[in-house]
């Protein structure tokens, strides 16, 4: 299992998890979900429900990944399999992304 904190405008909004079977879960934090003034992080992940599951990386997060030559360079430099979309996301979306959302890997204790 791998996990990452999901930040919206540098405030922690939720948790993204890849289970051992490869499925993904995105869950809003209670504080974020219950705050009426906090927006959903994406139109495809509305605050109408607290938890979402998917057999593959959610399209919202997948669209944050580098493409083409940039993806090849990142995968080569960081020794990440080009099909490990979550691994690429964890290593490329932690500092500066296009938009308000960024991802921070949770290291296993």
C-alpha distance (Angstrom), angle and dihedral (degrees) to the residues before:
residue distance angle dihedral
X1 . . .
X2 3.78 . .
X3 3.79 126.0 .
X4 3.77 139.5 -170.1
X5 3.77 136.2 -173.2
X6 3.79 113.8 -122.9
X7 3.79 115.2 -143.3
X8 3.79 126.9 -163.7
X9 3.80 112.3 -162.9
X10 3.82 87.9 -17.7
X11 3.82 93.6 -54.7
X12 3.79 117.3 114.6
X13 3.81 106.7 -112.1
X14 3.77 105.8 164.8
X15 3.77 153.3 -23.7
X16 3.81 127.3 -97.6
X17 3.80 115.8 -159.6
X18 3.78 133.4 -174.9
X19 3.79 109.2 -158.0
X20 3.79 123.1 -145.0
X21 3.83 89.9 -102.7
X22 3.83 90.0 58.3
X23 3.81 97.6 -105.4
X24 3.79 121.7 131.5
X25 3.78 132.5 -134.8
X26 3.78 126.3 -169.5
X27 3.78 116.2 -167.6
X28 3.78 129.2 -179.4
X29 3.79 115.1 -133.4
X30 3.81 113.2 -109.8
X31 3.80 92.0 -116.8
X32 3.81 92.1 52.0
X33 3.80 95.6 41.9
X34 3.81 94.0 49.9
X35 3.82 95.8 45.5
X36 3.79 109.2 96.0
X37 3.81 91.8 -158.7
X38 3.84 94.2 56.5
X39 3.82 115.3 91.1
X40 3.76 127.9 -140.2
X41 3.80 111.2 -96.9
X42 3.81 91.2 -126.3
X43 3.79 140.5 7.3
X44 3.80 87.2 -119.0
X45 3.83 91.6 53.8
X46 3.82 101.5 46.9
X47 3.77 123.3 -179.4
X48 3.79 89.5 -117.9
X49 3.79 87.3 98.0
X50 3.78 130.7 29.4
X51 3.82 100.8 -142.9
X52 3.79 133.5 38.0
X53 3.79 129.2 -173.3
X54 3.78 132.5 -164.6
X55 3.81 137.5 172.8
X56 3.83 88.2 -131.5
X57 3.80 137.2 31.7
X58 3.80 108.4 -66.6
X59 3.84 111.4 -100.5
X60 3.81 90.7 -121.6
X61 3.80 91.2 60.8
X62 3.81 94.1 36.6
X63 3.81 88.8 58.6
X64 3.81 89.1 59.6
X65 3.82 90.6 65.4
X66 3.81 123.5 103.2
X67 3.79 115.9 -108.7
X68 3.78 138.5 -149.4
X69 3.78 117.0 -10.5
X70 3.80 92.4 -0.8
X71 3.80 90.0 57.3
X72 3.80 91.4 48.2
X73 3.81 92.0 50.8
X74 3.82 92.8 47.7
X75 3.80 92.7 47.6
X76 3.80 92.6 47.7
X77 3.81 94.9 45.3
X78 3.81 95.2 45.7
X79 3.81 95.8 34.7
X80 3.79 93.3 -123.0
X81 3.79 122.9 151.9
X82 3.81 109.2 -111.4
X83 3.82 89.2 -128.2
X84 3.82 93.6 53.6
X85 3.78 94.4 95.3
X86 3.80 94.2 168.4
X87 3.82 91.3 50.2
X88 3.79 90.5 51.3
X89 3.81 90.7 47.8
X90 3.81 92.0 50.5
X91 3.79 91.0 53.0
X92 3.79 101.0 40.9
X93 3.81 106.9 35.0
X94 3.78 100.6 53.6
X95 3.79 102.8 91.5
X96 3.75 118.7 19.3
X97 3.78 123.2 8.5
X98 3.76 136.4 164.9
X99 3.77 103.8 -96.4
X100 3.77 134.3 10.4
X101 3.81 99.9 -60.2
X102 3.78 127.1 87.9
X103 3.80 133.3 168.9
X104 3.81 128.7 -134.8
X105 3.80 120.2 -167.4
X106 3.79 117.3 -126.2
X107 3.78 108.2 -136.9
X108 3.80 115.5 -137.6
X109 3.77 112.6 -106.6
